[in-house]
Amino acid sequence: MGFILINIFFGIIIVVSLVILWFVWPPDSPWSPWWVVRTRQIREGLRIAKVTKKDIVYDLGSGDGRVPIIAAREFGGRGVGIEIDYIRHLTAWLKVRLYNLKDKVTLKRGNFFDYNISDATVVFVYLIPRVLEKLKPKVFRELKKGTKIISYKYKFEIREKDKLKLVRSDTKNQIHLYKIT
Ligand SMILES: C[S@@+](CC[C@H](N)C(=O)[O-])C[C@H]1O[C@@H](n2cnc3c(N)ncnc32)[C@H](O)[C@@H]1O
């Protein structure tokens, strides 16, 4: 009986610790909390980026796929989501099938630094500043001039040499729109 109680006690400690970690871990690791952007804010971001059916919208760290799904369902564009976490990727995969968007949304499971994103016309990111900084050389190398970047919540730190211009900041929705120059 004592042995069972001890096991239950440690089981509870582990579960509570995992739940706490889920909420506080930074969102650039596979073990990060499942932070998501509200659909209203995604729509607003895609609207200010003027997404149309001609666009290819990437979400780098796409979680449950809500950004590429909204880009395809509501704006008619093509969506591409890259997500490192298996469970989030699987959730997105199921949602894409549920909405019958297989032809319009592509999901890739893995590290977005390992994928070429040069066909993107719009890139959506919800990543902490440290990761945005790390991402800069990749976007400057791969994205074409004029490609739009929508960053939710966090801003890119722009230096003089950077081929990036802040076009608009919607502080209410925490949406920052950039363009590759
Ligand atoms: C803050 S969440 C945003 C999720 C989604 N974009 C949204 O707006 O709802 C960041 C996501 O990026 C993923 N992520 C972080 N670093 C990554 C990387 N190097 N490659 C792929 N996914 C990554 C995390 O697993 C997490 O799901």
The ligand as an SDF file (V2000), in Angstrom:
LIG
                    3D

 27 29  0  0  0  0  0  0  0  0999 V2000
    4.5370   30.1760  -30.2920 C   0  0  0  0  0  0  0  0  0  0  0  0
    4.2110   28.7120  -31.1920 S   0  0  0  0  0  0  0  0  0  0  0  0
    3.3000   29.3500  -32.5820 C   0  0  0  0  0  0  0  0  0  0  0  0
    2.4120   28.3260  -33.2500 C   0  0  0  0  0  0  0  0  0  0  0  0
    1.6450   28.8380  -34.4740 C   0  0  0  0  0  0  0  0  0  0  0  0
    2.5070   29.5240  -35.3990 N   0  0  0  0  0  0  0  0  0  0  0  0
    0.5210   29.7520  -34.0770 C   0  0  0  0  0  0  0  0  0  0  0  0
    0.6680   30.9190  -34.3400 O   0  0  0  0  0  0  0  0  0  0  0  0
   -0.4580   29.3230  -33.5150 O   0  0  0  0  0  0  0  0  0  0  0  0
    5.8140   28.3720  -31.9130 C   0  0  0  0  0  0  0  0  0  0  0  0
    5.8840   27.0230  -32.5760 C   0  0  0  0  0  0  0  0  0  0  0  0
    7.1210   26.9270  -33.2460 O   0  0  0  0  0  0  0  0  0  0  0  0
    7.5900   25.5980  -33.1360 C   0  0  0  0  0  0  0  0  0  0  0  0
    9.0370   25.6690  -33.3870 N   0  0  0  0  0  0  0  0  0  0  0  0
    9.9600   26.3070  -32.6330 C   0  0  0  0  0  0  0  0  0  0  0  0
   11.1780   26.2070  -33.1900 N   0  0  0  0  0  0  0  0  0  0  0  0
   11.0160   25.4820  -34.3320 C   0  0  0  0  0  0  0  0  0  0  0  0
   11.8970   25.0600  -35.3620 C   0  0  0  0  0  0  0  0  0  0  0  0
   13.1930   25.3460  -35.3130 N   0  0  0  0  0  0  0  0  0  0  0  0
   11.3890   24.3490  -36.4000 N   0  0  0  0  0  0  0  0  0  0  0  0
   10.0590   24.0550  -36.4630 C   0  0  0  0  0  0  0  0  0  0  0  0
    9.1720   24.4310  -35.5110 N   0  0  0  0  0  0  0  0  0  0  0  0
    9.6390   25.1440  -34.4670 C   0  0  0  0  0  0  0  0  0  0  0  0
    7.1980   25.1920  -31.7240 C   0  0  0  0  0  0  0  0  0  0  0  0
    7.1320   23.7990  -31.5810 O   0  0  0  0  0  0  0  0  0  0  0  0
    5.8260   25.8610  -31.5920 C   0  0  0  0  0  0  0  0  0  0  0  0
    4.7860   25.0010  -31.9900 O   0  0  0  0  0  0  0  0  0  0  0  0
  1  2  1  0
  2  3  1  0
  2 10  1  0
  3  4  1  0
  4  5  1  0
  5  6  1  0
  5  7  1  0
  7  8  2  0
  7  9  1  0
 10 11  1  0
 11 12  1  0
 11 26  1  0
 12 13  1  0
 13 14  1  0
 13 24  1  0
 14 15  1  0
 14 23  1  0
 15 16  2  0
 16 17  1  0
 17 18  1  0
 17 23  2  0
 18 19  1  0
 18 20  2  0
 20 21  1  0
 21 22  2  0
 22 23  1  0
 24 25  1  0
 24 26  1  0
 26 27  1  0
M  CHG  2   2   1   9  -1
M  END
$$$$
